[in-house]
């Protein structure tokens, strides 16, 4: 898991000027033993497990978030400086392994999902 102090700080949901904030969260217990790789713009940021999230600051503009498991799913997000974005990493039943699905969600749903999760240790 990530640093508890950093986790508490990130859950204040305070955007920083000049950058956009991306929360990628997985708040389900389903597929708890399965870890899923997460990348932003082709750069690995780590693996999620059940009830975990990542937070990354990015420059304003278009970014691609990718999740990998039995399948690969990507979502593009057009970001604006000073705003926060929430991407839900859903776990689905696959043929042999768990599958992944990414969805951009609204602020209320996203904050609730992050609050149900703990900061994952990233790369």
KOLNU-998421 format. One record per residue: residue number from 1; x, y, z of N, C-alpha, C in turn. Coordinates in pm, whole numbers, plus 50000, padded with zeros to 5 digits. Layout:
N
<pt NUM,<X,Y,Z>,<X,Y,Z>,<X,Y,Z>>
...
END
This chain:
123
<pt 1,<50083,49881,50000>,<50000,50000,50000>,<50087,50125,50000>>
<pt 2,<50027,50233,49957>,<50097,50361,49956>,<50102,50424,50095>>
<pt 3,<50166,50537,50105>,<50185,50610,50229>,<50050,50658,50285>>
<pt 4,<50023,50630,50413>,<49896,50665,50476>,<49876,50817,50481>>
<pt 5,<49983,50891,50505>,<49973,51037,50511>,<49936,51092,50372>>
<pt 6,<49999,51040,50268>,<49969,51082,50132>,<49826,51044,50094>>
<pt 7,<49782,50926,50138>,<49645,50880,50113>,<49546,50981,50171>>
<pt 8,<49566,51022,50296>,<49476,51118,50361>,<49479,51253,50288>>
<pt 9,<49596,51295,50248>,<49611,51423,50175>,<49535,51419,50042>>
<pt 10,<49548,51310,49968>,<49481,51299,49839>,<49329,51292,49852>>
<pt 11,<49281,51245,49966>,<49136,51235,49988>,<49074,51368,50029>>
<pt 12,<49154,51475,50032>,<49098,51608,50052>,<49048,51663,49918>>
<pt 13,<49087,51597,49807>,<49040,51631,49673>,<49063,51779,49640>>
<pt 14,<49186,51823,49664>,<49224,51962,49638>,<49305,51968,49509>>
<pt 15,<49246,52023,49402>,<49320,52031,49276>,<49433,52134,49285>>
<pt 16,<49538,52109,49211>,<49651,52201,49207>,<49643,52284,49079>>
<pt 17,<49677,52412,49088>,<49674,52494,48967>,<49785,52450,48870>>
<pt 18,<49757,52461,48741>,<49857,52431,48640>,<49863,52288,48595>>
<pt 19,<49802,52196,48670>,<49799,52055,48633>,<49658,51999,48654>>
<pt 20,<49631,51885,48593>,<49507,51813,48616>,<49539,51691,48702>>
<pt 21,<49445,51648,48783>,<49463,51530,48868>,<49380,51414,48818>>
<pt 22,<49443,51298,48804>,<49374,51176,48762>,<49370,51077,48878>>
<pt 23,<49251,51040,48920>,<49233,50930,49015>,<49188,50810,48934>>
<pt 24,<49260,50699,48947>,<49221,50572,48885>,<49196,50477,49001>>
<pt 25,<49069,50438,49018>,<49036,50361,49138>,<48964,50230,49105>>
<pt 26,<48980,50138,49197>,<48917,50006,49188>,<48859,49977,49327>>
<pt 27,<48731,50006,49346>,<48671,49997,49478>,<48591,49870,49501>>
<pt 28,<48609,49771,49417>,<48537,49645,49433>,<48622,49540,49504>>
<pt 29,<48555,49446,49567>,<48624,49332,49626>,<48633,49215,49528>>
<pt 30,<48547,49216,49425>,<48546,49109,49326>,<48684,49100,49260>>
<pt 31,<48735,48980,49247>,<48867,48960,49187>,<48979,49011,49275>>
<pt 32,<48960,48999,49406>,<49054,49057,49503>,<49199,49012,49482>>
<pt 33,<49219,48889,49441>,<49356,48837,49426>,<49421,48881,49295>>
<pt 34,<49342,48937,49204>,<49393,48975,49072>,<49450,49116,49076>>
<pt 35,<49571,49129,49025>,<49633,49262,49011>,<49623,49302,48865>>
<pt 36,<49598,49431,48844>,<49583,49481,48708>,<49680,49595,48684>>
<pt 37,<49755,49585,48573>,<49850,49690,48537>,<49777,49814,48490>>
<pt 38,<49832,49930,48526>,<49776,50058,48484>,<49888,50143,48422>>
<pt 39,<49856,50206,48309>,<49950,50295,48242>,<49881,50427,48211>>
<pt 40,<49959,50534,48210>,<49912,50662,48160>,<50006,50703,48047>>
<pt 41,<49949,50724,47930>,<50026,50762,47812>,<50141,50665,47786>>
<pt 42,<50114,50535,47806>,<50213,50432,47778>,<50317,50410,47887>>
<pt 43,<50310,50489,47994>,<50406,50475,48105>,<50342,50399,48221>>
<pt 44,<50398,50286,48262>,<50342,50210,48374>,<50343,50293,48503>>
<pt 45,<50232,50287,48577>,<50228,50355,48708>,<50212,50255,48822>>
<pt 46,<50182,50129,48791>,<50171,50027,48895>,<50057,49932,48868>>
<pt 47,<50024,49854,48972>,<49917,49756,48964>,<49814,49784,49072>>
<pt 48,<49688,49778,49033>,<49582,49789,49132>,<49547,49652,49187>>
<pt 49,<49495,49652,49306>,<49435,49534,49368>,<49297,49579,49415>>
<pt 50,<49221,49492,49476>,<49090,49530,49526>,<49102,49647,49623>>
<pt 51,<49012,49743,49611>,<49001,49858,49701>,<49128,49944,49704>>
<pt 52,<49185,49971,49586>,<49303,50056,49578>,<49282,50163,49471>>
<pt 53,<49368,50267,49474>,<49363,50370,49371>,<49502,50428,49349>>
<pt 54,<49516,50494,49234>,<49634,50573,49202>,<49591,50717,49181>>
<pt 55,<49683,50808,49205>,<49661,50948,49173>,<49784,50997,49099>>
<pt 56,<49762,51061,48985>,<49873,51117,48908>,<49835,51255,48859>>
<pt 57,<49930,51347,48866>,<49910,51479,48809>,<49965,51477,48668>>
<pt 58,<49889,51537,48577>,<49927,51540,48436>,<49911,51682,48382>>
<pt 59,<49983,51709,48275>,<49970,51837,48208>,<49831,51844,48143>>
<pt 60,<49776,51964,48131>,<49647,51976,48062>,<49658,51921,47920>>
<pt 61,<49550,51861,47871>,<49549,51805,47736>,<49493,51664,47736>>
<pt 62,<49512,51594,47625>,<49458,51459,47607>,<49556,51355,47663>>
<pt 63,<49500,51264,47741>,<49580,51155,47800>,<49506,51023,47782>>
<pt 64,<49584,50917,47768>,<49528,50783,47754>,<49563,50700,47877>>
<pt 65,<49460,50648,47943>,<49478,50559,48058>,<49447,50418,48009>>
<pt 66,<49536,50325,48040>,<49522,50187,47994>,<49528,50092,48113>>
<pt 67,<49441,49992,48108>,<49437,49888,48211>,<49455,49753,48142>>
<pt 68,<49536,49666,48202>,<49565,49536,48141>,<49536,49422,48237>>
<pt 69,<49466,49322,48185>,<49439,49198,48258>,<49428,49090,48150>>
<pt 70,<49319,49011,48149>,<49299,48916,48039>,<49284,48994,47908>>
<pt 71,<49230,49113,47918>,<49215,49202,47804>,<49287,49333,47833>>
<pt 72,<49286,49423,47737>,<49339,49557,47755>,<49228,49655,47725>>
<pt 73,<49208,49753,47813>,<49107,49856,47790>,<49173,49992,47808>>
<pt 74,<49138,50086,47722>,<49193,50221,47730>,<49081,50323,47725>>
<pt 75,<49108,50438,47784>,<49014,50549,47781>,<49095,50676,47763>>
<pt 76,<49045,50765,47678>,<49110,50894,47658>,<49036,50999,47738>>
<pt 77,<49114,51086,47801>,<49057,51191,47885>,<49119,51323,47842>>
<pt 78,<49036,51420,47811>,<49081,51556,47779>,<49079,51634,47910>>
<pt 79,<49197,51670,47960>,<49205,51731,48093>,<49227,51882,48084>>
<pt 80,<49184,51949,48191>,<49197,52094,48205>,<49271,52120,48335>>
<pt 81,<49362,52216,48334>,<49438,52250,48455>,<49344,52288,48568>>
<pt 82,<49379,52243,48690>,<49302,52276,48809>,<49178,52191,48830>>
<pt 83,<49160,52085,48750>,<49045,51997,48765>,<49089,51855,48798>>
<pt 84,<48998,51782,48863>,<49021,51642,48899>,<48931,51553,48814>>
<pt 85,<48984,51437,48777>,<48912,51340,48695>,<48917,51205,48764>>
<pt 86,<48809,51129,48750>,<48795,51002,48820>,<48768,50891,48719>>
<pt 87,<48854,50790,48719>,<48840,50677,48628>,<48822,50550,48711>>
<pt 88,<48708,50484,48689>,<48676,50361,48761>,<48729,50243,48682>>
<pt 89,<48809,50161,48749>,<48861,50038,48689>,<48772,49924,48739>>
<pt 90,<48686,49878,48651>,<48591,49773,48686>,<48652,49636,48656>>
<pt 91,<48623,49540,48741>,<48667,49402,48721>,<48547,49322,48672>>
<pt 92,<48567,49250,48562>,<48461,49169,48505>,<48508,49024,48494>>
<pt 93,<48413,48934,48492>,<48443,48792,48478>,<48488,48764,48335>>
<pt 94,<48606,48702,48322>,<48659,48670,48191>,<48651,48521,48164>>
<pt 95,<48704,48480,48052>,<48703,48340,48014>,<48793,48257,48105>>
<pt 96,<48918,48301,48121>,<49011,48231,48209>,<49054,48317,48328>>
<pt 97,<49058,48446,48308>,<49104,48539,48411>,<49006,48656,48419>>
<pt 98,<49033,48746,48511>,<48949,48865,48523>,<48974,48958,48405>>
<pt 99,<48871,49027,48363>,<48881,49127,48257>,<48869,49265,48321>>
<pt 100,<48908,49367,48246>,<48908,49502,48297>,<48826,49593,48207>>
<pt 101,<48765,49695,48267>,<48687,49795,48194>,<48706,49929,48263>>
<pt 102,<48744,50032,48187>,<48765,50166,48241>,<48648,50256,48205>>
<pt 103,<48605,50339,48301>,<48496,50433,48277>,<48528,50565,48346>>
<pt 104,<48508,50675,48274>,<48519,50808,48334>,<48388,50834,48406>>
<pt 105,<48396,50865,48536>,<48275,50884,48615>,<48270,51026,48669>>
<pt 106,<48154,51065,48718>,<48135,51198,48774>,<48205,51217,48907>>
<pt 107,<48209,51342,48950>,<48282,51378,49072>,<48230,51306,49197>>
<pt 108,<48099,51304,49218>,<48045,51241,49339>,<48075,51091,49343>>
<pt 109,<48047,51023,49233>,<48074,50878,49226>,<48223,50851,49241>>
<pt 110,<48305,50932,49175>,<48450,50914,49181>,<48505,50934,49321>>
<pt 111,<48464,51042,49386>,<48511,51067,49524>,<48471,50954,49617>>
<pt 112,<48347,50909,49606>,<48302,50799,49692>,<48384,50673,49668>>
<pt 113,<48415,50644,49541>,<48497,50527,49509>,<48637,50537,49565>>
<pt 114,<48697,50655,49556>,<48831,50676,49611>,<48828,50664,49764>>
<pt 115,<48725,50720,49826>,<48715,50713,49973>,<48701,50569,50022>>
<pt 116,<48647,50480,49940>,<48634,50338,49975>,<48763,50261,49953>>
<pt 117,<48865,50328,49900>,<48988,50261,49858>,<49108,50320,49931>>
<pt 118,<49223,50253,49916>,<49349,50301,49975>,<49449,50324,49863>>
<pt 119,<49536,50421,49884>,<49639,50454,49788>,<49729,50332,49764>>
<pt 120,<49745,50296,49637>,<49835,50185,49602>,<49976,50238,49587>>
<pt 121,<50073,50153,49615>,<50212,50189,49594>,<50240,50184,49445>>
<pt 122,<50287,50294,49389>,<50311,50301,49245>,<50458,50285,49212>>
<pt 123,<50487,50301,49085>,<50623,50289,49037>,<50691,50424,49036>>
END
